[in-house]
Amino acid sequence: MMFPNTLTQRPGRRNGPSRGRNRRGAMLVLIAVMMIGFMIAVAFSVDIAQMHLSRTELRSATDAASKAAAQTLSQTLDTNLAIQRGKRIAAANTVNGEPLLLASSDFTFGRSFELKSGKFEFSPSGTPMNSVLVDGRRTVGSPSGPVPLFFGNIFGVKFFEPRTSAAATYIERDIVLVVDRSGSMRGQKFADLVNAIDTFAATLDSTPVDEHVGLASYSEFATEDVALTENLDEVTSAMASLPVGGFTSISRGMESGKKVMDDSRGDEFVERTMIVMTDGRHNRGAEPRGVAEDLADDGVTIHTITFGTDADLPRMQEVAEIGNGRHFHADTGVELEQIYREIALTLSTMMTQ
């Protein structure tokens, strides 16, 4: 009787050792491929991180340059000095470890104006010139050149070219206050006006821009009381000593305000604003709306304030509309003070975009 040879290996298990070796070889190939992919991912991550950092640094340096240039423009009214200042501040900031160098052509001067939405829009070469737009570049052909990448050369990408822009605005203004000192302003009303002008001056003093302010006053006739000045104490002192009494000639007050405004720093760099206040009704002299048209044609913005129940609101609303300004009304001294504070805060604006 014959028995099967138990030492004979089954056909299915004949290649066991070589099969294991094949598996190990396949795993080594897979690991090698994965390592290459991992290294590529690391390379990409390093370059992407560098690109993000360079873009952030470029934005910060460009913002700083535009702010410095706009501030110098407001102080000197000189575009060349503004460019020099902007270049120095840009170079004090690094992008990818190197100073940001700007060309003069990277600076554009113009005017920013507020839209109804509350946003500001920059207009190149617009006047009054109050804004500086800076084009921050690390591109081929720029003074600093592009940003080199660490691993980009492996994939044929040698450098990164970030670019951004920033506009900064310092709105310089020459402001003429035209105030009513007619007989109806005697007593508490005039005391309230003096207090409101004090608040206006104190608010302007707290802003970063140095406005020039002048003062004209009127009853039946008008006077130019304070020439445009940075010393707002002159304005508040003159207000406290104004005589009160007589009829009301708003137009003559505005004409005196225009004479004060004639000594303005000019309309190329400075916004010019007149704030006309009254508690009564115009009863002497030319029509105020005609004077408003002359001022508006000369580029002067006119805001109007009516005070008390006897003030001529419709006429003063029209004067403000002609002058592209706003009309305000106060029934009390507290409201009058709030209005002058609000106007002062909106007159001095610094913004970037």
C-alpha positions in Angstrom: 0.0 0.0 0.0 1.4 3.3 -1.0 1.2 6.5 1.1 1.5 10.0 -0.3 4.9 11.7 0.3 4.2 14.2 3.0 7.4 16.0 2.3 6.3 17.0 -1.2 5.5 20.9 -1.2 2.2 22.0 -2.5 2.3 23.8 -5.8 0.5 26.9 -4.4 3.2 27.5 -1.9 6.3 26.9 -4.0 7.1 30.7 -4.6 6.5 31.9 -1.0 9.9 33.5 -0.3 10.2 35.3 -3.7 6.6 36.6 -3.3 7.6 38.3 0.0 10.6 39.8 -1.6 8.4 41.2 -4.3 6.1 42.8 -1.8 9.1 44.4 0.0 10.4 45.7 -3.3 7.0 47.2 -4.2 6.8 48.9 -0.8 10.3 50.4 -1.2 9.2 51.8 -4.6 6.0 53.2 -3.1 7.9 54.8 -0.2 10.4 56.3 -2.6 7.6 57.8 -4.6 5.9 59.1 -1.5 9.1 60.6 -0.3 9.6 62.4 -3.5 6.0 63.7 -3.3 6.6 64.7 0.3 9.7 66.7 -0.6 7.9 68.4 -3.4 5.1 69.4 -1.0 7.6 70.7 1.5 9.3 72.7 -1.3 6.0 74.1 -2.4 5.1 74.9 1.3 8.3 76.8 1.8 7.8 78.9 -1.3 4.2 79.5 -0.6 5.0 80.7 2.9 7.7 83.0 1.5 5.2 84.4 -1.0 2.6 85.1 1.7 5.2 86.8 3.9 6.6 88.9 1.0 3.1 90.0 0.1 2.3 91.0 3.7 5.6 92.9 4.1 5.0 94.7 0.7 1.6 95.8 1.8 2.9 97.2 5.1 5.8 99.0 3.5 3.6 100.5 0.8 1.1 101.7 3.4 3.8 103.3 5.4 5.2 105.0 2.3 1.9 106.4 1.3 1.1 107.7 4.7 4.5 109.4 5.0 4.2 111.0 1.6 0.6 112.3 2.2 1.6 113.8 5.6 4.6 115.5 4.0 2.4 116.8 1.2 -0.1 118.3 3.7 2.7 120.0 5.6 4.8 121.3 2.7 2.5 121.3 -0.3 5.5 120.1 -2.3 5.2 116.9 -4.3 9.0 116.4 -4.6 9.5 116.5 -0.8 6.6 114.1 -0.5 8.2 111.6 -2.9 11.5 111.8 -1.1 9.9 111.2 2.3 7.9 108.3 0.9 11.0 106.7 -0.6 12.9 106.9 2.7 10.1 105.3 4.7 9.7 102.5 2.1 13.4 101.8 2.2 13.2 101.5 6.0 10.9 98.6 5.5 12.1 95.2 4.2 10.4 92.8 1.8 12.0 89.3 1.8 14.9 90.7 3.8 15.7 93.6 1.4 14.7 97.3 1.6 11.7 98.2 -0.6 13.0 100.7 -3.2 10.5 102.9 -5.0 10.8 104.9 -8.1 9.4 108.4 -8.4 7.0 107.1 -11.0 5.5 104.8 -8.3 3.9 107.9 -6.7 0.7 109.4 -8.1 -0.8 112.6 -6.7 -4.5 113.4 -6.9 -7.6 114.0 -4.9 -9.7 111.6 -2.9 -13.4 112.5 -2.3 -16.1 110.8 -0.3 -18.9 109.0 -2.1 -22.4 108.8 -0.8 -21.7 105.3 0.4 -19.0 106.7 2.8 -16.1 105.2 0.8 -13.4 107.4 -0.7 -12.5 107.4 -4.4 -9.1 108.5 -5.7 -8.9 110.7 -8.8 -5.4 111.1 -10.4 -4.4 114.7 -10.9 -7.6 115.9 -9.2 -7.5 119.1 -7.2 -7.3 120.1 -4.4 -4.4 117.7 -4.3 -4.8 115.8 -1.0 -3.8 112.2 -1.7 -0.8 110.1 -2.6 -1.3 106.7 -4.3 1.8 104.5 -4.1 2.5 101.5 -6.3 4.5 99.0 -4.3 6.3 96.5 -6.5 8.7 93.7 -6.3 8.6 92.9 -10.0 10.9 92.6 -12.9 12.0 96.1 -13.8 11.2 97.5 -10.4 14.1 99.1 -8.3 14.1 96.1 -5.9 13.5 93.4 -8.5 11.4 90.3 -8.1 11.4 88.0 -5.0 13.6 84.9 -5.7 12.1 81.5 -4.7 14.0 78.8 -2.9 12.8 75.7 -4.8 11.0 77.3 -7.7 14.0 76.7 -10.0 13.4 73.0 -9.8 10.1 73.5 -11.5 11.1 76.3 -13.8 9.7 79.2 -11.7 12.6 81.4 -10.6 10.8 84.3 -8.8 7.6 85.8 -7.4 6.3 89.2 -8.5 4.1 90.7 -5.8 2.4 94.1 -6.3 0.1 96.2 -4.3 -1.0 99.8 -4.0 -2.1 102.2 -1.2 -3.6 105.6 -1.1 -3.3 107.9 1.9 -5.1 111.2 2.3 -4.6 114.2 4.6 -7.4 116.6 3.9 -6.0 120.1 4.6 -8.6 122.8 4.9 -8.8 126.5 5.2 -12.0 127.2 7.2 -13.8 130.5 7.6 -16.4 130.8 10.3 -19.1 133.4 9.5 -21.2 134.1 12.7 -24.3 136.2 13.4 -23.9 139.0 16.0 -27.2 140.8 15.3 -29.5 142.0 18.0 -31.4 138.8 18.3 -28.2 137.0 19.4 -28.0 139.0 22.6 -27.7 137.2 25.9 -27.8 133.4 26.2 -27.8 132.8 22.5 -24.5 134.5 22.0 -23.0 132.8 25.0 -24.1 129.5 23.5 -22.4 130.5 20.2 -19.1 131.4 22.0 -19.2 128.1 23.8 -19.9 126.2 20.5 -16.9 127.9 18.8 -14.7 127.0 21.7 -15.7 123.4 21.3 -15.1 123.6 17.5 -11.6 124.9 18.1 -10.8 122.3 20.8 -12.0 119.5 18.5 -9.9 120.7 15.6 -6.8 120.9 17.9 -7.2 117.2 18.7 -7.0 116.1 15.1 -3.8 115.1 13.3 -4.1 117.8 10.6 -3.4 121.5 11.2 -6.3 123.5 9.7 -6.2 127.2 9.2 -9.2 129.0 10.6 -10.5 132.5 10.0 -13.4 134.5 11.4 -15.9 137.0 10.0 -19.0 138.3 11.7 -22.0 140.3 10.8 -25.1 142.3 11.9 -26.3 145.0 9.6 -22.6 145.4 8.5 -19.8 142.8 8.5 -16.2 142.7 9.6 -13.2 140.4 9.0 -12.2 139.6 12.5 -9.4 137.1 12.3 -7.3 136.2 9.3 -6.7 132.5 8.5 -4.4 131.2 11.2 -3.2 127.9 12.9 -3.6 129.6 16.3 -7.2 128.9 17.1 -6.9 130.8 20.4 -7.0 133.9 18.2 -10.4 132.8 16.9 -11.9 132.0 20.4 -10.6 135.2 21.9 -12.0 137.3 19.1 -15.4 135.6 19.4 -15.7 136.5 23.1 -15.1 140.2 22.3 -17.5 140.7 19.4 -20.1 143.4 19.8 -23.8 142.3 19.5 -26.6 144.3 18.1 -28.3 145.5 14.9 -30.0 144.1 11.8 -29.1 140.9 9.9 -27.2 140.9 6.6 -26.1 137.3 6.0 -24.8 138.2 2.5 -22.5 140.9 3.9 -21.2 138.3 6.4 -20.5 135.9 3.6 -18.8 138.6 1.6 -16.5 139.4 4.5 -15.9 135.7 4.9 -14.9 135.6 1.2 -12.3 138.3 1.8 -10.8 136.3 4.6 -10.8 133.2 2.3 -9.0 135.2 -0.4 -5.8 134.8 1.7 -6.2 131.0 1.6 -3.2 128.8 0.8 -4.9 128.2 -2.6 -7.0 125.5 -4.1 -4.3 123.3 -5.5 -3.7 121.4 -2.2 -6.3 122.8 0.2 -10.0 122.3 0.6 -11.7 125.6 1.4 -14.8 125.6 3.6 -17.1 128.3 4.9 -19.5 127.7 7.8 -22.3 130.3 7.9 -24.4 130.6 11.1 -27.5 132.6 11.7 -30.4 132.8 14.2 -32.6 135.1 12.2 -33.8 136.2 8.8 -31.8 138.1 6.2 -33.1 141.7 6.0 -30.2 143.9 4.7 -28.0 143.8 1.7 -27.8 141.5 -1.4 -29.4 138.0 -1.6 -27.2 135.4 0.2 -27.9 132.9 -2.5 -26.1 135.1 -5.0 -23.0 135.3 -2.8 -23.2 131.5 -2.4 -23.1 131.0 -6.1 -19.9 133.1 -6.4 -18.2 131.2 -3.6 -19.2 127.8 -5.1 -17.9 128.9 -8.5 -14.6 129.6 -6.7 -14.5 126.1 -5.3 -15.5 126.9 -1.7 -17.8 124.4 0.1 -20.5 126.1 2.3 -22.1 124.6 5.3 -24.9 126.4 7.0 -26.2 126.4 10.6 -29.6 127.8 11.7 -30.1 128.4 15.4 -33.5 128.9 17.2 -37.1 129.1 16.1 -36.9 132.3 14.1 -34.1 131.3 11.8 -34.7 131.2 8.0 -34.3 127.5 7.4 -35.4 127.3 3.7 -33.0 130.1 2.6 -30.0 128.6 4.5 -30.8 125.1 3.2 -30.6 126.5 -0.3 -27.3 128.3 0.4 -25.8 125.0 1.6 -27.1 123.2 -1.4 -25.6 125.8 -3.8 -22.3 125.5 -1.9 -22.3 121.6 -2.1 -22.4 121.5 1.7 -24.7 120.5 4.5 -27.3 122.4 6.5 -27.7 121.9 10.2 -30.3 123.2 12.6 -30.1 123.6 16.4 -32.9 124.5 18.7 -30.7 124.7 21.9 -27.2 125.7 22.9 -26.4 122.0 23.5 -27.4 121.1 20.0 -25.4 124.0 18.6 -22.3 122.8 20.4 -22.9 119.2 19.1 -23.2 120.5 15.5 -19.9 122.5 15.6 -18.2 119.4 17.1 -19.6 117.2 14.4 -18.5 119.5 11.6 -15.0 119.8 13.1 -14.6 116.0 13.2 -15.7 115.6 9.6 -13.5 118.4 8.4 -10.2 116.7 9.5 -9.9 113.3 7.8 -7.0 110.9 7.3 -7.7 107.8 5.4 -6.0 105.0 3.5 -7.3 102.6 0.9 
